[in-house]
C-alpha cells in the first residue's frame, strides 16, 4: 500500500511538472513579458539587450507611456543621450502632467551640459508640483553657482541670483530641515549674501549629519 501511494505521488509530480513546463512554454511574449525580461537584463548590466527586447514591441506600442519612459531611461544608462532625449520627450507628450518623465529628461541634458534646457524643465516641474524637492534644490544650486560667475564682475550682478537661490533652497529647507545637500548649499548662499549667522547654523547642521565634512568646515572657515 505504501509502495502504491509513493508511486501515485511520483506520478502526480511528473504530471504536474509536465503541465507546468507546457504552461510556461505557452506564456505569451507580449509587452508585459518584454518589460519583465528587460528588467532582468538590466539587473545584469546588459543595457543593450534590455533595450533590444523592448524594441521588438515598439512599433505596435508607440503610444505606450511606460515603454517610452523606460526606453528613455535605458538609453541614458547606455550613454545614448540623443536617443534618451527622444524617448523621454515622447513620454512627456503622452503624459503632459508627468513630473517623473521631466526628471528623467533632464538627465541626458545635464550630461550634454545643456543647462538652459535643464532649467526650463525644472521650471516646468515646479508649475506642476510647486514644492518638488528635487527641482527646488537643483535650481537653488544652479542659481548659487551662476551667482559665483557673476560675482567675478561685481557683487551687484551676483546678488539677484543668490536671492533666487535663497528662495528655492528655503522651499526645501523648511519641510526638510535635516537635508544634507540643502543645508550645505544654503550655508554658502547665506554666506554669499552676508547672513553669517544663518550660514554658520547651516554649516553646523551639516557637521552634525556628516562628521568632519570638508565642505562645511571650509564654509565655516570663510565666516569671520
C-alpha positions, 0 to 999 in steps of 0.5 A, spaced: 500 500 500 505 504 501 509 502 495 502 504 491 501 511 494 509 513 493 508 511 486 501 515 485 505 521 488 511 520 483 506 520 478 502 526 480 509 530 480 511 528 473 504 530 471 504 536 474 511 538 472 509 536 465 503 541 465 507 546 468 513 546 463 507 546 457 504 552 461 510 556 461 512 554 454 505 557 452 506 564 456 505 569 451 511 574 449 507 580 449 509 587 452 508 585 459 513 579 458 518 584 454 518 589 460 519 583 465 525 580 461 528 587 460 528 588 467 532 582 468 537 584 463 538 590 466 539 587 473 545 584 469 548 590 466 546 588 459 543 595 457 543 593 450 539 587 450 534 590 455 533 595 450 533 590 444 527 586 447 523 592 448 524 594 441 521 588 438 514 591 441 515 598 439 512 599 433 505 596 435 506 600 442 508 607 440 503 610 444 505 606 450 507 611 456 511 606 460 515 603 454 517 610 452 519 612 459 523 606 460 526 606 453 528 613 455 531 611 461 535 605 458 538 609 453 541 614 458 544 608 462 547 606 455 550 613 454 545 614 448 543 621 450 540 623 443 536 617 443 534 618 451 532 625 449 527 622 444 524 617 448 523 621 454 520 627 450 515 622 447 513 620 454 512 627 456 507 628 450 503 622 452 503 624 459 503 632 459 502 632 467 508 627 468 513 630 473 517 623 473 518 623 465 521 631 466 526 628 471 528 623 467 529 628 461 533 632 464 538 627 465 541 626 458 541 634 458 545 635 464 550 630 461 550 634 454 551 640 459 545 643 456 543 647 462 538 652 459 534 646 457 535 643 464 532 649 467 526 650 463 524 643 465 525 644 472 521 650 471 516 646 468 516 641 474 515 646 479 508 649 475 506 642 476 508 640 483 510 647 486 514 644 492 518 638 488 524 637 492 528 635 487 527 641 482 527 646 488 534 644 490 537 643 483 535 650 481 537 653 488 544 650 486 544 652 479 542 659 481 548 659 487 553 657 482 551 662 476 551 667 482 559 665 483 560 667 475 557 673 476 560 675 482 567 675 478 564 682 475 561 685 481 557 683 487 551 687 484 550 682 478 551 676 483 546 678 488 539 677 484 541 670 483 543 668 490 536 671 492 533 666 487 537 661 490 535 663 497 528 662 495 528 655 492 533 652 497 528 655 503 522 651 499 526 645 501 529 647 507 523 648 511 519 641 510 526 638 510 530 641 515 535 635 516 537 635 508 544 634 507 545 637 500 540 643 502 543 645 508 550 645 505 548 649 499 544 654 503 550 655 508 554 658 502 548 662 499 547 665 506 554 666 506 554 669 499 549 674 501 552 676 508 547 672 513 553 669 517 549 667 522 544 663 518 550 660 514 554 658 520 547 654 523 547 651 516 554 649 516 553 646 523 547 642 521 551 639 516 557 637 521 552 634 525 549 629 519 556 628 516 562 628 521 568 632 519 565 634 512 570 638 508 565 642 505 562 645 511 568 646 515 571 650 509 564 654 509 565 655 516 572 657 515 570 663 510 565 666 516 569 671 520 
